Amino acid sequence: MEGCREEHEQRVLEWIGDHFYLDQIEVRDYPLFPCGKWMTDRNGETMIVFWDMLDDRISYVVEN
């Protein structure tokens, strides 16, 4: 199974841009997930968005 491909990372970044105001979140790489991005909002709430290689789609995990 291959790792993060550039096209998948681009799709993850586009999904984040389509669903969030980029000036209101911080986005960092999160290499524990394929194409993973760790997002933190102004309230300190976090979310991980990544490329799900098994289902071939974008997925996310909301941290509580």
Stockholm file with secondary structure:
# STOCKHOLM 1.0

chainA/1-64         MEGCREEHEQRVLEWIGDHFYLDQIEVRDYPLFPCGKWMTDRNGETMIVFWDMLDDRISYVVEN
#=GR chainA/1-64 SS CCCCCHHHHHHHHHHHHHHSCGGGEEEEECTTSTTCEEEEETTSCEEEEEEETTTTEEEEEECC
#=GC SS_cons        CCCCCHHHHHHHHHHHHHHSCGGGEEEEECTTSTTCEEEEETTSCEEEEEEETTTTEEEEEECC
//
